Amino acid sequence: MFLTFYFALSMNIASFLWAMFLLYNVRDYRLLVPMGLCIVVGIEQAIAFHYGVPTNWVDLTVSTAVFLSVFVLSRSIAANLRADDLLSGKDTRISTLLDTAVDAIVIIDERGLVESFNPAAERLFGYTAGEVIRSNVNMLMPEPDRSHHNEYIHNFLSSRQPRIIGKGREVTGRRKDGTNFPVYLAVSEMLISGKRYFVGTLHDQTEIKRKEAELRQEKNFIAAILDTASALVIVLDRHGRIVSFNRSCEQLSGYTTEEIQGRTFWEQFIPINDRPYVQEVLRKLVETRQTGHFETYWITRSGNRRYVEWENSILKSDSGEVDFIIATGIDITEKRIQQQAISQLSSEIMRVQEEERKRIAGDLHDSLGQSLVALKFMIEELRYSNAQNAELQNQCDRINDFINGIVQDARELSHTLSPISLQKIGLKHAIRELVNSHRSTGIDISLEIDEIDDFFPENWDINLYRIIQEALTNVFKHSGATSVIIQAHRTPHGLSLLIQDNGSGFQNNRQHRGMGLLIMQERARALDGNIQTVSAPQAGTEVKVEIPAR
């Protein structure tokens, strides 16, 4: 009996020790049970032999039951210990992961109690891990979230309907010092050894919110400036679609921003005939990134046409691509009406001036010229009747030479006042004659001219002639040039005139220019053309005139 007791005791102790050994040394739990049973049987036989006690199936069954009970209990305890190690940070790998995480990580159980609180969370909330662990996580929240958090966990566990879990959203956190701050919270759910835990990852939004507030303030400031500005301001994307539209645009056009956002600028406001021109301007702006100036009509909601002068600028992305076009415009309708009235008046003045020049030229040619010719005949008669008077003959010769000079001056003045050749031989040959008359000055003049006699309506050609005449006069009087290039060519869009010299030039942006340039500008305007003067000190002068076809 005594030996049987020691046998049973020894058998159970051996089973317990073996179960514990296998539990902590064998990684694959699928091998534990068969290995354990085999060893239990072996131990039983060895002990029975040692004590000289016969074995039976009852003793074997009891020993096996002890082994299995110890194994199952130990495994459960070990699993819980590993879960505790995992959450408390005793697991080296998990601890390293939590400690080095940039964002705060807080792990709670299904009761809302904090199980893990990493260093980033300590820095974020101002608590140490020891102050938070095993406390309710709602201590990290302001009201009303603090009071409702436990209820939220309960509702989730019962309904499985998440508000944050498996998602993410912005919430408000509360630091140890009582200050609230914005934080982005993402929550995930995990099971460890049958226990449910919630892992919250938190990212401080304070700096992001500060920058967002600064951007909003800047945006509101810019919007306020744009809305109070009298200028028209439109922001377009690279495809010409309207992105933004200030209050002045709304007032002029009759449309609200919401009505026209996303529509293309030209389809909404530009007359059909002008659309290709506007599209080409914007295309070049996007491709070349060179800002520019253009004018166009703008059709309002009521159908009125307003004439707008635009200046364009661009906003580029980091890669250098054009993202947006900023068009700033001024309504110059009234100004243009005044300019047209002034232009009409100027044209009328120039017409009257030309008529007066013709009259004076006619008087010089007819009245003065005939009188001088008659005077010459009288001198010749006096000379003939006093052929023996040598002194009188010399005086008559001097008077004749003087009269010939007056006649030549009268002819030149008459031609300057009204070029008769313009009516007789046409514009092209009149310009050649004008150029040839200046070759005696010693300046090298190069002339290239197309057939342009049929380009202008009646009485318009005098304006182009006067532009060239005035430009040559300026060159000879003021520039000190040694060469002049004159080119007049027909283009698909009209007529292009270039007058270029290598003279002393002038400051291109000076406020007070000579009358000659102003006269040329008025002449170009009378032809509905544009004139551009480019010059710089010691760099010569270039005059370009573009006249549209009619």
MARDO-913068 format. One record per residue (C-alpha): y, x, z; residue number from 1; residue in one letter. Coordinates in steps of 0.25 Angstrom, whole numbers. Layout:
REM residues N
py, px, pz, nr, rest
Y, X, Z, NUM, a
...
***
This chain:
REM residues 550
py, px, pz, nr, rest
0, 0, 0, 1, m
9, 11, 4, 2, f
6, 19, -9, 3, l
9, 6, -17, 4, t
22, 4, -11, 5, f
26, 19, -14, 6, y
21, 17, -28, 7, f
29, 5, -31, 8, a
42, 11, -24, 9, l
40, 24, -32, 10, s
38, 16, -45, 11, m
51, 7, -43, 12, n
59, 20, -40, 13, i
54, 27, -52, 14, a
57, 15, -61, 15, s
71, 14, -55, 16, f
74, 29, -57, 17, l
68, 29, -71, 18, w
76, 17, -75, 19, a
89, 23, -70, 20, m
86, 36, -78, 21, f
83, 29, -91, 22, l
96, 21, -89, 23, l
105, 33, -89, 24, y
98, 43, -98, 25, n
92, 34, -109, 26, v
103, 30, -119, 27, r
94, 20, -127, 28, d
91, 8, -118, 29, y
81, 3, -128, 30, r
72, 15, -123, 31, l
74, 13, -108, 32, l
64, 1, -106, 33, v
51, 7, -113, 34, p
54, 21, -108, 35, m
56, 15, -94, 36, g
43, 7, -94, 37, l
35, 18, -99, 38, c
40, 27, -88, 39, i
39, 17, -77, 40, v
24, 16, -81, 41, v
22, 31, -81, 42, g
29, 32, -67, 43, i
21, 21, -61, 44, e
8, 28, -66, 45, q
13, 41, -60, 46, a
17, 36, -47, 47, i
3, 28, -46, 48, a
-4, 40, -49, 49, f
4, 48, -38, 50, h
1, 38, -27, 51, y
-13, 34, -32, 52, g
-9, 20, -33, 53, v
-14, 11, -44, 54, p
-4, 5, -54, 55, t
-4, -9, -58, 56, n
4, -18, -67, 57, w
12, -25, -56, 58, v
18, -11, -52, 59, d
21, -8, -66, 60, l
28, -21, -68, 61, t
36, -19, -56, 62, v
40, -5, -59, 63, s
44, -9, -73, 64, t
53, -21, -68, 65, a
60, -11, -58, 66, v
63, -2, -70, 67, f
68, -13, -79, 68, l
77, -19, -68, 69, s
83, -6, -64, 70, v
85, -3, -79, 71, f
92, -16, -82, 72, v
100, -16, -70, 73, l
104, -2, -72, 74, s
108, -4, -86, 75, r
117, -16, -82, 76, s
124, -7, -72, 77, i
125, 4, -81, 78, a
131, -5, -92, 79, a
142, -10, -82, 80, n
145, 4, -78, 81, l
147, 8, -92, 82, r
156, -4, -94, 83, a
164, 0, -82, 84, d
164, 15, -87, 85, d
169, 10, -100, 86, l
180, 2, -95, 87, l
184, 11, -83, 88, s
185, 23, -92, 89, g
173, 31, -87, 90, k
167, 31, -101, 91, d
173, 44, -107, 92, t
174, 39, -121, 93, r
180, 26, -118, 94, i
190, 32, -108, 95, s
195, 42, -118, 96, t
197, 31, -128, 97, l
205, 23, -118, 98, l
213, 35, -113, 99, d
217, 40, -127, 100, t
220, 26, -133, 101, a
235, 25, -137, 102, v
236, 10, -134, 103, d
233, 3, -120, 104, a
219, -2, -118, 105, i
216, -12, -107, 106, v
202, -17, -105, 107, i
200, -30, -96, 108, i
188, -38, -93, 109, d
187, -53, -95, 110, e
193, -56, -82, 111, r
206, -48, -86, 112, g
204, -37, -77, 113, l
207, -23, -83, 114, v
195, -14, -84, 115, e
202, -2, -92, 116, s
217, 2, -94, 117, f
219, 15, -102, 118, n
230, 25, -101, 119, p
238, 19, -112, 120, a
238, 6, -105, 121, a
243, 13, -92, 122, e
255, 19, -100, 123, r
257, 5, -107, 124, l
257, -3, -94, 125, f
261, 7, -83, 126, g
249, 4, -75, 127, y
238, 14, -71, 128, t
224, 10, -75, 129, a
220, 9, -60, 130, g
232, -2, -58, 131, e
226, -11, -69, 132, v
211, -10, -69, 133, i
204, -22, -63, 134, r
217, -29, -63, 135, s
220, -41, -72, 136, n
226, -37, -85, 137, v
237, -47, -84, 138, n
244, -38, -75, 139, m
248, -31, -89, 140, l
255, -44, -94, 141, m
267, -52, -91, 142, p
268, -67, -89, 143, e
263, -76, -94, 144, p
252, -68, -100, 145, d
248, -62, -86, 146, r
245, -76, -81, 147, s
238, -81, -93, 148, h
229, -69, -96, 149, h
217, -73, -88, 150, n
217, -86, -94, 151, e
217, -80, -108, 152, y
205, -72, -105, 153, i
198, -84, -99, 154, h
201, -92, -111, 155, n
196, -82, -121, 156, f
183, -80, -113, 157, l
181, -95, -113, 158, s
186, -98, -127, 159, s
185, -85, -135, 160, r
198, -88, -141, 161, q
207, -75, -141, 162, p
222, -74, -141, 163, r
222, -59, -141, 164, i
208, -54, -140, 165, i
203, -49, -153, 166, g
217, -49, -158, 167, k
230, -43, -154, 168, g
244, -47, -151, 169, r
257, -43, -144, 170, e
258, -46, -130, 171, v
267, -42, -118, 172, t
263, -32, -108, 173, g
268, -29, -94, 174, r
269, -15, -88, 175, r
268, -11, -74, 176, k
283, -10, -72, 177, d
284, -25, -76, 178, g
290, -23, -90, 179, t
284, -31, -102, 180, n
281, -25, -116, 181, f
275, -29, -129, 182, p
261, -24, -132, 183, v
251, -27, -143, 184, y
238, -31, -137, 185, l
224, -31, -144, 186, a
212, -36, -136, 187, v
197, -35, -139, 188, s
185, -39, -132, 189, e
173, -31, -128, 190, m
160, -33, -120, 191, l
154, -22, -112, 192, i
141, -25, -105, 193, s
143, -39, -106, 194, g
157, -39, -100, 195, k
169, -43, -108, 196, r
181, -34, -109, 197, y
194, -35, -116, 198, f
201, -23, -122, 199, v
216, -24, -124, 200, g
223, -13, -132, 201, t
238, -14, -130, 202, l
249, -7, -139, 203, h
264, -6, -133, 204, d
273, -14, -143, 205, q
286, -10, -136, 206, t
291, 1, -146, 207, e
286, -8, -158, 208, i
294, -20, -152, 209, k
306, -11, -150, 210, r
306, -7, -164, 211, k
304, -21, -169, 212, e
316, -25, -161, 213, a
324, -14, -167, 214, e
320, -18, -181, 215, l
323, -32, -178, 216, r
337, -28, -173, 217, q
339, -20, -185, 218, e
335, -31, -194, 219, k
344, -41, -188, 220, n
355, -31, -188, 221, f
353, -29, -203, 222, i
351, -43, -206, 223, a
364, -47, -198, 224, a
372, -36, -206, 225, i
366, -42, -219, 226, l
369, -56, -216, 227, d
383, -53, -212, 228, t
386, -44, -224, 229, a
393, -50, -236, 230, s
385, -43, -246, 231, a
372, -48, -252, 232, l
360, -41, -247, 233, v
346, -43, -253, 234, i
334, -35, -249, 235, v
323, -35, -260, 236, l
309, -29, -261, 237, d
305, -19, -272, 238, r
301, -31, -281, 239, h
315, -38, -280, 240, g
310, -49, -270, 241, r
321, -53, -260, 242, i
317, -49, -245, 243, v
331, -51, -238, 244, s
343, -59, -241, 245, f
356, -58, -233, 246, n
365, -70, -229, 247, r
375, -66, -240, 248, s
364, -68, -250, 249, c
361, -81, -245, 250, e
375, -86, -245, 251, q
377, -81, -259, 252, l
364, -85, -265, 253, s
362, -98, -258, 254, g
348, -94, -254, 255, y
342, -91, -240, 256, t
334, -79, -238, 257, t
321, -87, -236, 258, e
323, -93, -249, 259, e
323, -81, -258, 260, i
315, -71, -250, 261, q
304, -65, -259, 262, g
311, -69, -272, 263, r
315, -59, -282, 264, t
330, -56, -282, 265, f
332, -58, -297, 266, w
324, -71, -299, 267, e
332, -77, -287, 268, q
346, -73, -290, 269, f
348, -66, -304, 270, i
351, -73, -317, 271, p
339, -72, -327, 272, i
347, -63, -337, 273, n
350, -53, -326, 274, d
336, -52, -319, 275, r
330, -41, -328, 276, p
342, -32, -324, 277, y
341, -35, -309, 278, v
326, -32, -310, 279, q
328, -19, -317, 280, e
339, -15, -307, 281, v
329, -17, -295, 282, l
317, -11, -303, 283, r
325, 2, -305, 284, k
330, 1, -290, 285, l
315, 1, -285, 286, v
310, 12, -295, 287, e
322, 22, -294, 288, t
326, 19, -280, 289, r
341, 20, -285, 290, q
350, 10, -279, 291, t
360, 3, -288, 292, g
370, -7, -291, 293, h
370, -20, -300, 294, f
377, -33, -302, 295, e
371, -46, -306, 296, t
373, -61, -305, 297, y
366, -69, -293, 298, w
363, -83, -295, 299, i
365, -91, -282, 300, t
357, -104, -278, 301, r
368, -113, -283, 302, s
367, -106, -297, 303, g
380, -98, -296, 304, n
380, -84, -301, 305, r
386, -73, -292, 306, r
388, -59, -297, 307, y
383, -49, -287, 308, v
384, -34, -286, 309, e
372, -27, -280, 310, w
369, -13, -274, 311, e
354, -10, -271, 312, n
348, -1, -261, 313, s
333, 1, -258, 314, i
324, 3, -246, 315, l
312, 12, -248, 316, k
299, 13, -241, 317, s
294, 26, -234, 318, d
287, 29, -248, 319, s
300, 28, -255, 320, g
297, 15, -262, 321, e
307, 4, -263, 322, v
304, -7, -253, 323, d
317, -15, -253, 324, f
330, -16, -262, 325, i
343, -20, -254, 326, i
353, -27, -264, 327, a
367, -28, -258, 328, t
376, -37, -267, 329, g
390, -42, -267, 330, i
394, -54, -274, 331, d
405, -50, -284, 332, i
406, -63, -292, 333, t
421, -65, -289, 334, e
423, -50, -291, 335, k
416, -51, -304, 336, r
424, -63, -308, 337, i
437, -56, -305, 338, q
432, -43, -312, 339, q
429, -52, -324, 340, q
443, -58, -324, 341, a
449, -44, -322, 342, i
440, -39, -334, 343, s
445, -51, -343, 344, q
459, -48, -339, 345, l
457, -33, -342, 346, s
451, -36, -355, 347, s
462, -45, -359, 348, e
472, -34, -355, 349, i
465, -24, -363, 350, m
464, -34, -375, 351, r
479, -36, -374, 352, v
481, -21, -372, 353, q
473, -18, -385, 354, e
481, -29, -392, 355, e
494, -22, -387, 356, e
489, -9, -391, 357, r
485, -14, -405, 358, k
500, -20, -406, 359, r
506, -7, -402, 360, i
497, 1, -411, 361, a
500, -8, -422, 362, g
515, -7, -420, 363, d
513, 9, -419, 364, l
505, 8, -432, 365, h
514, -2, -440, 366, d
528, -2, -435, 367, s
530, 12, -429, 368, l
521, 18, -440, 369, g
528, 11, -451, 370, q
542, 15, -445, 371, s
537, 30, -445, 372, l
532, 30, -459, 373, v
546, 24, -463, 374, a
553, 34, -456, 375, l
545, 45, -463, 376, k
549, 39, -476, 377, f
563, 39, -472, 378, m
562, 54, -468, 379, i
555, 57, -482, 380, e
567, 50, -489, 381, e
577, 58, -481, 382, l
570, 71, -484, 383, r
569, 68, -499, 384, y
584, 64, -500, 385, s
587, 78, -493, 386, n
578, 87, -500, 387, a
588, 98, -500, 388, q
591, 98, -485, 389, n
581, 107, -480, 390, a
585, 105, -465, 391, e
583, 90, -467, 392, l
570, 92, -474, 393, q
565, 99, -461, 394, n
570, 88, -452, 395, q
563, 78, -460, 396, c
550, 85, -460, 397, d
551, 86, -444, 398, r
554, 71, -444, 399, i
542, 68, -452, 400, n
533, 76, -444, 401, d
538, 69, -431, 402, f
536, 56, -438, 403, i
521, 59, -442, 404, n
519, 63, -427, 405, g
524, 50, -423, 406, i
515, 42, -433, 407, v
503, 50, -428, 408, q
506, 47, -414, 409, d
508, 32, -417, 410, a
495, 32, -425, 411, r
487, 38, -413, 412, e
494, 29, -403, 413, l
491, 17, -412, 414, s
476, 21, -413, 415, h
476, 23, -398, 416, t
482, 10, -395, 417, l
473, 3, -405, 418, s
462, 10, -412, 419, p
463, 4, -426, 420, i
450, 11, -430, 421, s
443, 2, -420, 422, l
445, -10, -429, 423, q
444, -2, -442, 424, k
432, 7, -440, 425, i
425, 1, -428, 426, g
422, 6, -414, 427, l
413, 17, -417, 428, k
422, 24, -427, 429, h
434, 21, -418, 430, a
427, 29, -407, 431, i
424, 41, -416, 432, r
438, 41, -421, 433, e
443, 41, -406, 434, l
434, 52, -403, 435, v
438, 60, -415, 436, n
453, 59, -411, 437, s
450, 66, -398, 438, h
442, 78, -404, 439, r
455, 85, -406, 440, s
456, 87, -391, 441, t
445, 98, -391, 442, g
435, 90, -383, 443, i
421, 89, -388, 444, d
418, 74, -390, 445, i
404, 69, -393, 446, s
403, 55, -398, 447, l
390, 47, -400, 448, e
392, 32, -404, 449, i
383, 21, -409, 450, d
387, 10, -418, 451, e
395, 1, -409, 452, i
405, -6, -417, 453, d
397, -19, -416, 454, d
395, -18, -401, 455, f
407, -25, -396, 456, f
414, -38, -398, 457, p
427, -38, -405, 458, e
438, -31, -398, 459, n
429, -25, -388, 460, w
427, -12, -394, 461, d
441, -7, -391, 462, i
436, -6, -376, 463, n
425, 4, -379, 464, l
435, 12, -388, 465, y
445, 12, -376, 466, r
435, 17, -366, 467, i
431, 29, -375, 468, i
446, 31, -378, 469, q
450, 31, -363, 470, e
438, 40, -359, 471, a
442, 50, -370, 472, l
456, 50, -365, 473, t
452, 53, -351, 474, n
443, 64, -356, 475, v
455, 71, -364, 476, f
465, 69, -353, 477, k
458, 71, -340, 478, h
444, 77, -341, 479, s
446, 91, -347, 480, g
433, 88, -354, 481, a
428, 97, -366, 482, t
417, 87, -371, 483, s
415, 72, -371, 484, v
403, 63, -375, 485, i
405, 49, -380, 486, i
392, 40, -382, 487, q
392, 26, -386, 488, a
378, 20, -388, 489, h
373, 6, -390, 490, r
362, 2, -380, 491, t
352, -9, -378, 492, p
362, -15, -368, 493, h
375, -12, -374, 494, g
384, 0, -377, 495, l
384, 13, -369, 496, s
396, 23, -369, 497, l
397, 36, -363, 498, l
409, 46, -362, 499, i
406, 59, -355, 500, q
415, 71, -354, 501, d
413, 85, -347, 502, n
427, 85, -340, 503, g
432, 86, -326, 504, s
428, 72, -322, 505, g
433, 65, -309, 506, f
428, 60, -296, 507, q
420, 48, -300, 508, n
422, 40, -287, 509, n
437, 42, -287, 510, r
445, 29, -284, 511, q
457, 30, -293, 512, h
452, 33, -308, 513, r
461, 34, -320, 514, g
465, 22, -328, 515, m
457, 27, -340, 516, g
444, 24, -332, 517, l
449, 10, -328, 518, l
452, 7, -342, 519, i
438, 11, -347, 520, m
432, 2, -336, 521, q
441, -10, -340, 522, e
436, -7, -355, 523, r
422, -7, -351, 524, a
423, -19, -343, 525, r
429, -26, -354, 526, a
416, -23, -362, 527, l
408, -29, -350, 528, d
403, -14, -349, 529, g
402, -4, -337, 530, n
408, 9, -337, 531, i
404, 21, -328, 532, q
412, 33, -325, 533, t
404, 46, -320, 534, v
412, 58, -317, 535, s
414, 69, -307, 536, a
423, 81, -305, 537, p
420, 92, -316, 538, q
408, 84, -321, 539, a
414, 76, -332, 540, g
415, 61, -334, 541, t
405, 51, -340, 542, e
409, 37, -344, 543, v
398, 27, -346, 544, k
401, 13, -352, 545, v
390, 2, -354, 546, e
394, -10, -362, 547, i
384, -21, -363, 548, p
380, -27, -376, 549, a
386, -41, -379, 550, r
***
